[in-house]
Amino acid sequence: MAGPALTVTDGPSVAMVGVTAAYGRRTALSDVSLTVAPGSLLAVIGPNGAGKSTFLKLIAGLMRPTSGQVAVLGGPPGSAAKSVAYLPQAEAVDWEFPVTVREVVMMGRYARLGFWHQPGREDRERVEAALETVGMAAASARQIGALSGGQRRRVFLARAIAADPELYLLDEPVTGVDARTQEDLMDVLEAEARSGKTVIATTHDLICAAQRFHQAALLNGRLVAHGSAELVLDRRLLAETYGGHVLVLPGDGEGLIIDDAHHHDDAPHGERHYHDGGR
């Protein structure tokens, strides 16, 4: 079934109209319509199995919708691949492979280099600048498998930065890292958005989304809400997004608990707790 007509201008970085996507007979997203402006820092929120990773894959051109239309940087998904950096949640990496941090980051330049072209001075400078940006320049000669989980996330973000994209698609970029690394990586993403780049990132951290992102899209198989990042602390919207897995604890501060144990996608699953500080 064809979706409504989509007129693309040079305005939005991403535009979706009536987008539905499925894996076989299982619908992952249904009738999603939204636009994302250049310079946005957008958090994508929802339980496991809500379609967050699918949302990114549709934009990246790694998956086609069953109905509806998607436009990315003014054209079909994949048509501006050199201007899009996609960072999946789980990197398919052989951690024993003898590749250095600098070599991993240089991979971000390959799409611009093309086949048979060797990295030049500009490529090396962009790689060094990206490593400096994420605080990993001192580790550039280390083997990637020798790094901690947080250091690896920094390196893969540096690879995305080295690609010099207009649009970042990041699946759980700050999940499983320490608080200092999370703050550092969010500083980097905020700086990229201020420079006019568009950043779309999935996250389970509601407080981080409310405090560090500019906008939020709440998903649960459909688009529940899209707007200011403070939406992620709206209890009515959280209940609609997470279903029966939101509990409000009475007392001072009225903490929120979100139990995400019964929703599954390609993200690690289990119980997750969030407190909204009484906001």
N, C-alpha and C positions, 0 to 999 in steps of 0.2 A: 504494500500500500504506500503510495507516494505521500510525502509530507507536504506541508504548505510551502509555497514558493519562498525562496530565500534570496534576497537581494543583498549582495556583499559590497560594501564600500571599503575604502582604505582605513576605516575607523577601527573596528574591533580587531583584537588579536585573535579571538575565538568567537564564533557564532554558531549556536545550535538551534535548530527549529524542529520540534516534534521528533526527537531522536529516540529510537528504541533499538536495543541491542540484545542479542541472545547468544547463548552457547548451546547449540542444538535446540532442544525444546525448552530449555530453561531461560527465561527472560531475566537479564541482568539489570537493564535500565529500561524505563518505559516513559515515552513522551516527554523528554527533557528539552526545554527551551531556555536558553540564556545567552548573554553576550558578556565578554570579558574585554575590558578596554586596555590599551597599552599602558604600561606602568603599574598595572594591578599587582597586588600581593594577595593572592586568593587561597584561603584554606578550604580544603574539601573534607568535610566531616561526615561520619556515619558509622554504623556498626560494621563489623566484618560481614562480608556478603552483601553489602549495600550497593556495590557497583562502583566504588571509588577507583579501583585500578582499571576497570573497564572504561570509565570516563576518560582517564589519561590515555589509554590505548586508542580510543576513538580519535582523540585529538592528534596523537602521534601518527596516525595512519596505519597502525598495526592491526586494527580491527575495523571492519566495515559495519555500519548500522544496518539493521534489517529494514528500517524505515526512517524517514526524516533526512535532514541534511546537516552537514558539518562544514564550516569554512574555517580555515586556519591561515592567518596572515594574508587574507584576501583571496585565497584559492582553496582547492580541495586538499584534504589532509595528505601529507607526503609530498606535495608539490613544492614546498619550501623547506625540505628536510635539512638543508645546510643551516637554516636559521632556527632550528628547533633542537633543543638538548633534552633528551629523555633519560631520566635516571630511574630505573626500575627498583622495586623494593628489595629484591634479592639478586645480587649480581652473580651470574654464572661464571665463577672464577675458580681456577685451579690454584689454590693458595700456595702450592709447592712449586709452581712454575717460576723459573728464575727471571722475573720481570721486575724492574725497579719502579719506584714511585714516579720518577720523572717519565719513564716509558709509558706508564699507565695514563698519565695526564696528557702526554703527546698524542694518545689515541683520539683525544678530542679534536685534534686538528686534521685527522685523516679524511673526513668528509670534504673538507675544503681543498686538500692536497690532490685527491684523485689518485688513480692507479699510477704506479711507476714514478711518482714524484717524491723526492726526498725532502724532509723538513728543511726550511731555510731559516735565515736569521729572524724574520718576523715570527715564525712558528715557535722557535726556541724562546724568544722574548715573551711571547704570550704564555707559554708554559711556565716560565719562571715567575711571571707576574701572578698567574693563577695560584701557584704554590705559595707565594708570599701572602696572597689574599686570604688563604685558608690556614695560614700558619704552619705549613709543612715544608718550607724551603730547606730547612736543616736536615730533613729526612729524605731528600730527593734521590739519594743513591741507595737507599735501603730497599730490600726485597719486600714486595707488597704483603706477602704472607707473614712477615715478622711484625706487622703493625697490630695495634689493638683495634677493636671494632670501631671505636670513635675516630681513630686516626684514618681508618679505611674510608669512613663516610666523608671525612674531610678531603681525602684524595679523589674520590669519585665526584665530589662536588667541584673540585679543581678541574677535573677532566671536562665537566660540563661548562665551566667558565671559560676554559681554554678554547672551546668551540666558538666563542663569541656569538652566542645565539640571540635572537630577539625574544624567544619564548622558552622558558624553562618548564618542563613537566617532571615533577619530582614526587616519587612514591615513597612516603614515610622517610624523608631525608634526615629527620632528627630523632627517629625512634631508636631506643636502645643505646643512646649516648649519654654521657654524664652531663650535668647541668651546665658546666662551663663550656663544653663543646656545643651544646644546644644554643646557648646564648651567642657564641662566636659565629655559628653557622647562620643563625637568624640575622645577625648584624650584616653578614655578607649578602643574604637574600634581600634585606631591606635596602642596602646600597644599590643592588642591581635594579630593584624596582624604581628607586629614585632616579636612576640614570635613564629611565624610559623602558627598561626591559619588563616583560610580563612574566610573573612567577606564579605557577599553579602547583600547589603541593598538598598531598593528602597528609593527614595527621590524626592521631587519636588523642592528642593533648589539647583539651578544651581551653585550658588557661593560656597556654602558649598561643593558641589560635586567637583568643580574645585580645591578648595583650600585644602580640607582635605582628599579626596580620592586619590588613586593611579591610578585607572582605571575606565572606564565608559563603560556601554553598553546602547545604545540608542535604545529604542523600540517604534514601532508604529504598532502593529500587526505582525511585522517582525523585524529582527535585522537590524537596519539602519547602525550602526557602533559599533565597539568594539575596544578599545585601551586606550591610555593615557587619564586621566581625563580631560585634557584640551579640549578634543573633545566637551565637553558640552558647550563651548563658541564659537564654530565654527558656524557662521551664516548660512552657507549653510546646514550643518547637522541639525541645529535647525529647519530651515524651512522645511526640509524633514521629521523631527520627529514630529513637531507640526502642519504641514500643513499650512493652512491660518491663524493660530492663533498666528503668530509671526509678530510683528510690530517693525520696527526700527525707532526710533524718531530722526529726524535730529538735528544737533547742536553739541556743545561741549560734548564729552563723548558718543554721539550716544547711548542712552539707548535702551535696549530691553524691550518690553512688551510682555508677553505671556498670552493670554486669554484662559483659559482652561475650560470655563464655559459650553461648549457644548459636553464635553467628559465625559463619566460616567463609573465607575466601582464600586468596593466596597469601594473606598476611598471617603471622603467628597469632594463635587465638588463645583465649584465657580470660580471666577476670581482670577488669581494668577499673580503677577507682579515680574519681575526680572530685575535687572540692572547689566550690565557687567562691569561697570567702564571704558568703552571705550577700553577694551582689544580687 
